[in-house]
Amino acid sequence: MADAYRGVFGAIPYAFRATESWTMRAYAALGALAAGFVAVVVTLALVVWMGETVSAQGGTFLFSRSLFVVAGLGAVGPLLAPILFVARRHRRGDRVADTYDRWMGVAGFLFLLSLYLAMVISAPEGLRDPSDSVLLNALYDLPQLAGFVPPVAAALAVFATHFRLRGGADDDGAATDGDTPADLDEST
């Protein structure tokens, strides 16, 4: 199965096939589609923006275009990170907690939810629908720059989940699939 792992595009189906967690399988499918959608939207938006500002001189416009690409990568990277972590873990046979795959899927879904919250918070006034929902109105009342907070916090949660549940050759406290605490105690 390791032959099927060919970079980022091969890691997605590899993680889907290798994991036994239905949560991770669902996230591998949905997260890959969401990452592809975000990448297409950011690319098309950048092309349109470059077309509109083609006659502008360098300086601020070039910097803002570069920042736009970085922001797009900032969304796609954490969307793909749980999938890539799980694929890497299975390919290398890394020692991790028994629930690693499941929690990486949950962290991925949390990042997807945070992107939605960011879009709601940062929506322009003209695109906000009046609502009777207290939660939606509370999100609309936040400053638009607060839209950065949920994705950044969720991206940190993805990486914190990975680092919390992973183990290594030097970490005797990490459990592998099928190991019990008694097995680990005997090996030390």
C-alpha positions in Angstrom: 0.0 0.0 0.0 3.0 2.3 0.5 3.4 2.4 -3.3 0.1 4.2 -3.6 1.4 7.1 -1.5 2.7 9.7 -4.0 2.8 13.1 -2.5 -0.1 15.2 -1.4 -2.6 13.9 -4.0 -1.7 10.3 -3.2 -1.9 10.9 0.5 -5.6 11.6 0.5 -6.8 8.2 -0.8 -4.0 6.5 1.1 -5.3 8.0 4.4 -8.8 7.1 3.5 -7.9 3.5 2.8 -5.4 3.1 5.7 -7.5 4.4 8.6 -10.1 2.3 10.4 -11.8 5.4 11.8 -15.0 6.4 10.1 -14.6 9.9 11.4 -11.3 10.2 9.6 -12.6 8.6 6.5 -15.5 11.1 6.4 -13.1 14.0 7.0 -10.6 12.7 4.3 -13.4 12.9 1.7 -15.0 16.1 2.9 -11.7 17.9 3.8 -10.1 17.1 0.5 -13.1 18.5 -1.4 -13.2 21.6 0.8 -9.4 22.1 0.3 -9.9 21.8 -3.5 -12.8 24.2 -3.5 -10.8 26.8 -1.4 -7.8 26.4 -3.7 -10.0 27.0 -6.8 -11.8 30.0 -5.3 -8.5 31.6 -4.1 -6.9 31.0 -7.5 -9.8 32.5 -9.5 -10.1 35.4 -7.1 -6.4 36.2 -7.5 -6.7 36.0 -11.3 -9.7 38.5 -11.2 -7.9 40.8 -8.8 -4.7 40.8 -11.0 -6.8 41.6 -14.0 -8.5 44.5 -12.2 -5.1 45.9 -11.0 -2.9 45.2 -14.0 -2.3 48.8 -14.8 -1.3 49.6 -11.2 2.3 50.1 -10.2 4.1 47.7 -7.9 4.5 48.2 -4.2 1.3 47.8 -2.2 -0.6 45.9 -4.9 2.2 43.3 -5.3 2.3 42.9 -1.5 -1.4 42.5 -1.2 -1.5 39.9 -4.0 1.2 38.0 -2.2 -0.7 38.2 1.1 -3.8 36.9 -0.7 -1.9 33.8 -1.7 -0.5 33.3 1.8 -4.0 33.6 3.2 -5.2 31.0 0.8 -2.5 28.6 1.8 -3.3 29.4 5.4 -6.8 28.0 4.8 -5.8 25.0 2.6 -2.8 23.9 4.8 -4.8 23.2 8.0 -7.6 21.6 5.9 -5.1 19.0 4.5 -3.0 18.7 7.7 -5.1 16.0 9.5 -5.2 13.9 6.3 -1.5 14.2 5.7 -0.7 13.5 9.4 -2.8 10.3 9.3 -1.3 9.2 5.9 2.2 9.7 7.2 1.4 7.9 10.5 0.2 4.8 8.6 2.9 4.9 6.0 5.7 5.0 8.5 4.0 2.9 11.2 4.4 5.6 13.8 3.5 4.9 17.4 0.5 7.0 18.3 -2.5 6.9 20.7 -5.2 4.4 19.8 -7.6 7.3 19.1 -5.2 9.3 17.0 -7.1 8.9 13.7 -10.5 9.7 15.2 -9.3 12.8 16.9 -7.4 14.1 13.9 -10.7 13.8 12.0 -12.6 15.7 14.7 -9.9 18.4 14.6 -10.3 18.6 10.9 -14.1 19.1 11.2 -13.4 21.7 13.8 -11.3 23.6 11.3 -14.0 23.4 8.7 -16.5 24.8 11.2 -14.1 27.6 12.1 -13.9 28.6 8.4 -17.7 28.9 8.3 -17.7 31.0 11.5 -15.0 33.2 10.0 -17.1 33.8 6.9 -20.1 34.7 9.0 -18.1 37.1 11.2 -16.3 38.8 8.3 -19.3 39.0 6.0 -19.9 42.5 4.5 -22.9 44.4 5.7 -24.7 44.0 2.4 -24.4 40.2 2.5 -25.7 39.8 6.1 -29.2 38.4 6.3 -31.4 39.6 9.1 -32.1 36.8 11.5 -34.0 36.1 14.7 -31.1 33.9 15.8 -29.3 35.3 18.9 -26.1 33.4 18.0 -26.0 34.7 14.4 -26.7 38.3 15.5 -23.9 38.0 18.1 -21.5 36.8 15.4 -22.6 39.7 13.2 -21.9 42.2 16.0 -18.3 41.2 16.3 -15.7 43.3 14.4 -14.9 41.9 11.0 -11.2 41.4 11.9 -12.4 39.0 14.6 -13.1 36.6 11.8 -9.4 35.6 11.9 -9.7 34.2 15.4 -11.7 31.0 14.8 -9.5 29.6 12.0 -6.3 30.4 13.8 -7.5 28.8 17.0 -8.8 25.7 15.1 -5.5 25.4 13.2 -3.6 25.5 16.4 -6.0 22.8 17.7 -5.2 20.6 14.7 -1.5 20.8 15.4 -2.0 20.5 19.2 -4.0 17.3 18.7 -1.3 15.9 16.5 1.5 16.7 18.9 -0.5 15.5 21.9 -1.4 12.1 20.5 1.7 11.2 18.6 4.6 9.3 20.0 8.0 8.4 18.8 10.8 5.9 19.3 12.0 8.0 22.2 8.6 8.3 23.8 7.8 5.1 25.7 4.6 6.5 27.0 2.8 6.5 23.7 0.5 3.7 22.9 0.3 2.0 19.5 -2.7 0.3 18.0 -3.3 -2.8 20.0 -0.9 -2.1 22.9 -2.1 -2.0 26.4 -0.5 -0.1 29.2 0.7 -3.4 30.6 2.5 -4.2 27.3 4.2 -0.8 27.4 5.3 -1.3 31.0 6.9 -4.6 30.2 8.9 -3.1 27.3 10.6 -0.5 29.6 
